[in-house]
Amino acid sequence: MNLHEYQAKQLFAAYGIPVPKGQPATSGQAAVEAAQALGGGRWVVKAQVHSGGRGKAGGVVLADSLDAVRAAAERLLGARLTTVQTGPGGLPINAVLVEEVRPLARELYLSALVDRGTARVLFMASEAGGMDIEEVAAHTPEQILTCIADPAAGIQPYQCRDLAFAMGLDAVQAGMLTKIMQAMYRLLLDQDLSQIEINPLVVTGDGQLMALDAKINIDDNALFAHPDLTALRDISQEDATETAARQHDLSYVTLDGNIGCMVNGAGLAMATVDVIQLYGGKPANFLDVGGGTTAAKVAEAFKLILADSKVKAVLINIFGGIVRCNLIAEGVIAAVTEVGVKVPVVVRLEGTNAAEGRALLEQSGLAVLTAGDLDEAAKKAVEAAQ
């Protein structure tokens, strides 16, 4: 789960990470009132969407008057912002963040994330702040600095100082960076976050360090322990089908192909996606219904797949271990009957009661194609989609 910038900055402030003064607003008048409360004569109005690259897409506007604040807010609110990360449809702008403007001397990059390879918290830093870190990694990887926090000791001051001096900060600023990194570490552990990103972390005109932007990603598996964070979820920023899938305890990721996939088990689902592409097809989704799925769950999964207008064929690949294949077949029959499927459906069943499941499908009278193995199923699905 992601947070909006203004929400992330509220958490930053609670943990002592310095951020600019700012207020969220959901109307032009509220934006003007926020600017008046902040004072000064110049402000920045920032579209609040779950995406990077907002500035390049016109979602960050400098305003030199209250009228300009109002105009920027009214132009952004209610519109959709399309960035390199959102896809062509963009994301809706339901709020803006109005912030003070401070003179800036330098822009740096700083992040903390769970590195699953080492099972540690990894810090990344770079002098190339304000840029896409992927671009920096691709073209000037030597600019990316890293250090790993030992889970027993946490992030140590000497590690923070090493990063600070490597980025050209002075001794006083190294002390500031140490406090920020240690606060990030506490925040990440306390709130079960998977990533914190500050891009840019700026050196202000008077030499202070400040988080000019804030990005937080929360581990969905830990949300049950953080109802306060769960309440911050903005489903308007999420894929509607993925949100609906989560309500039925289904793992669903929207892709850009035309072959819908329903599989039980994440590993089998990834293999299914790979084999579809091997035979020249493009999967429309990743959908794992789980090892202990039910007929009702299969029916809901089927509806989610067919809600995508791009889907021209459906491939169901089930290995019956915990769940019996005849129950899967009953779910498929119920869903096809209820929804009125108008695209070809290919089913491959293997494992417990696979023969019974295939017999149920063949006797149903429905236009369902069966396959003996994954290769055959993928070939049939690709042919059907074409």
N, C-alpha and C positions, 0 to 999 in steps of 0.2 A: 504494500500500500504506500502511495506517495502522499506527501503533504504539499500544500501551496507554500510559496515563498514566505508569505506573511505569517503562516502558522509555524513554519520552521524557525523563523526569526524570533517568534515568541518563546520557543523552546531554547534557542540559543541564549536569549537574554536571561532566562531563568537559570541557566548554567554558567552565566558570567562571560559569555562570548560577546564581545562588543559588536553592535549592529547600529546602522543609522536610525535616527528617529523616523517613525513612519506610522501610518494608519491605513487600514483597508477601507474601501468604500464601494458601495454598490449602486451609486447614482452620481450624476454630475454635481448635484448640490452637496452631497455628502463628501465628494472629493474636494470641493472648494472649502468646506468647513474643516476638513482634515488639514489642508494647506494653511488655513488661517491659524489653526491650533499649533501647527509646527513653527510658524513664523518664518521670517526670511523673505527673500524676493525671488527665489528660484527653487523649483521642485522637479522631481521626476515622477512620472505616472507610469506604472508598470502593470501590464496585463497579467492576471493570475491564472495561469494554465499549467498543467503538469507536463511541461516540455522545456527543454533548453533551446537556445537559439532564438529567443524572443526578440532580442534587439535587432537582429538581422531581418526579422519578419515584420518589423514595424510595431512591435508590442511594447516598446520602451520609449517614452516620449519625454523630452525635456520641456519644461514650461516656465516662462519668465514672467507670467502674470496669472492672476486668479482666473481671468477669462480663458487663458490658454489651458489651465488645469481643467476647467469645466469642459472645454471643447475636446480635449484629449480623452477625458473619461467618457464623455457621451459618444465619441467615435468608437471607442474600444468596447464598451459595455454592450452586450447583446450581439456582438459580432462573433465570428469564429476566426481564430488565429491559426494559420498554417505555417508550420516550420519544417525543417528537415527531419524532425523526430515525430511529427504528428501524422504523417501521411497526407494525402491530398484532401481529405475531408476536414482537417483541422480540428480544433477543440473550442468549445464555447467559452466566452469570457463573461463570467458572472460577477467578477469583482476585480478591482484594481487596487494596487498599493501605491499610496502617495507618500513619498519620502523626501527628506531634506537632501540638499546637494552639498557635498563637501569637496574642497580641492583635493585632487589625487596626485601623488607623486609616482607610484608604481602599482602594478597589478600582478599578483601572484596566484598560484593555484594550491589548494590544500584539500585533501580528502582522507577519510578513514572508512574502511570497509572490512567486512568479514572475508578473509581469503580462505576459501574452502580447501585449497591445495595444501596449505600449511596448518589449517585449523587455528589460525591466529588473526588478530586484528592488524591489518596492514595500513600504514600511513603512506600517502603519496603526496609529493610536493613538487612544485616547478616554478621557475621564474616566468614561465610563459602563461601567466594568468590572463583571463578574459578570452582565451582561445579554446576551441574544442580540443579536449585532452586527447581524443583519438587522432586528431591531425598532428599533434605534437609527438605522440608515440610513433606515428607512421614516418614522419619526416625528420624529427630531431629527438630521437629517443634518449640521447644523452642528457637532455634537459629534465628528464623525469627522475626524481630522487625518491627512494623508498626506505622505510624502516619498519620492523615488525615488533609489536609489543608482546612481551612475554606475559602469558596469562597469570603467572604467579606474582610478578612485580609491577605489571602495568607499563605504560609508556614512561620512560625515564627522562629526567631533565637533560642528560648528556645527549640523548638521541635527538631531542628537540633542538638543542643548540647546534648539533652537527648539521641539521637541515637548515637552520636559520643562517649560519655562516656560509653554507654552500650556496644559498640564494642571495648572498651579499647584504644581509641585514647586520646592523651593528649590535653591540652587546645589550643595550637597553631593549631594542626590538626583539632580540633573541629571548629575553625574559618574557616579553609579551607573547611571543609565539609559543613558548613553553606553557604558559597558562591556558592559551587557546587549545593547544593539542591535548592537554590533560583534561580540560573541560569536555572536549569532543569525545575522549575515551570514556569518561564517566557517563556522558549522555548516551553513547552508543550501547553501553552495557546496561544502564538503568532502564532504558526504554526498549530494549531488544531490537535495535535498529540493525539493518544490514548495510547501510551506507549513509555517510554524511559527506556532502561536497560543498566546498566554498569556492566559487569561481565567478568573480575574483575575490581573493583576500587582498585588500588594498592597504598600501601605506599612504596615509593621508598627508596633506600638506604640512601638518605639524608633527609628522613622524610617528603617528599612532597606527596600530594595526586594527583593521575593521572588516567584518564580513559584509561585503557589499551585496552578495547574493547568497542564497541558502537553499540547499536541496537535501531532503531527507527521505530515505526509503525505509519502511518498517517491515520486519519479517511477519508475513501474514500468519504464520504458525503461532506467533506469540500474542496476537491481538486479543485472545481471550483473557489475558492477564492485564490488558491495558484498555479498559472501557473508555477512558478519557481520550485516548488516541483514536479509538474506533469511531467515536462520535465526530471526529474531524474528517471522516471519509467523504469525498465528493464524487459520487457515482456519475455525475455528468461528465467527468474527465476520463471515465473508463469505458471500455468497449461494452455495449449493452448486452451482447450475447455472453461475454465472459462474466458479467455481473449476474445474469440469470443463471448461468451454470453453477456459480458459486453457491447460490441459494439451494441447489439440489446436490451439493457436495460433489460436483463434477469438476475435473481439471480440464479447462478449455482455453485454447489460444487461437485467435483468428489469424489465418494466413491468407495469401492472395491468390490461391489456385481455385480449381473448380471440381475437385473430387473430395467429397466429405468423408471423414474418417471417424470410425467409432471402434475403440480398442480398449481392452482391459489390461492395464499395466503400463507404466511410463516407458520402460525399455522396449516393450513390444510396439507401443505407439510410435516411438522414434524409428524403429526398424521398418514399420509400415510406411511411414512418410518417406524414408530413404528408398524403399523398393518401388514405390509409386514414381518417384523421380527417376529411378534407374530405367524404368520402362517408358519414359517420356511424358509422364503426367505431372500435374502440379496439385499438391494437397491444398484443400480449402481451410483446413483446421488441424489442430492437434487436440484430440479428445480422449482422455483416459477416464473410463467409467469406474475404475477401481476393481480390485480383485474380488471383493465380496458384493458385487452389484446385484441388483434385483430386476425383475421384469419391469416394474414401474420406473426404475431409474433409467433403464434402457429406452423406454418409451419417451421419457423427458429428453434424453440425449438426442434421440432421433428428431424430435421437434426442433431442438436447437440447431442441428445441422441443416435442416430443411428451411429454417428461417433465413438462411443466407441465399439470396437470389442468384448468386454466382454458381451455386452447386449444380452440376450437370449429371453427377453420378455419386453413389454412396458406396463405400467399402467398409464392411463390418468384419473385423478380424478378432475373434475371441478364442482365448485358450482357457478351457474349462478346468480349473484346478479347484479353488475354493467354491466357485460358482459352477453350477451344472449347465451344460450347453442347451438342454431342453428348456430351461428357464429363460435363457437368452433368446431362444427362438420364439418363445411365447411373447416376450417383450417386443421383439421385432414385428411379429404378426399384429399385435395390438396397436403398435404405433403406426404401421403402414395402413391398417384399416381405419384408424381414427383420423390420421392426417390426410389421407388420400394422396399418396406419393405419386408424383408424375415423372420421376426420374428413375433410371435403372438402379437397382440395389444388388450388390454383390456381397455374398456372405461366405466367410470361411470359418468353420467351427472345428476345433480340435480339443481333445481332452475328455473330461468326464461327460458321459452321455452325448458325445458328439454325434453318433449315428442317430440317436433319437431326435436330436435337434434338427439335423438335416432332413429327417423324414417328416417332421412337423412342417418345415418350410416347404418342402416339395408337395405335400398334401394340402397346403393352405389355399391353393388356387391363385395365389398372388404372384405378380411378376417379379419374383426374386430369383436371382441366379446364384447357384452354389458353386464353391470351388474346393478342391482337395488340398491345396497348399497355398502359401502366401504368394508365390510367383504367379500361379494361375489366377489367383484373385486379383492381383495388381494389374495383370495384362487385361483381364476382362473389364476392370473398372476404367482403365485408360481408354480402351476401345469404346466403351459405352459413353464416356464423357466426350469423345470426339464425334 
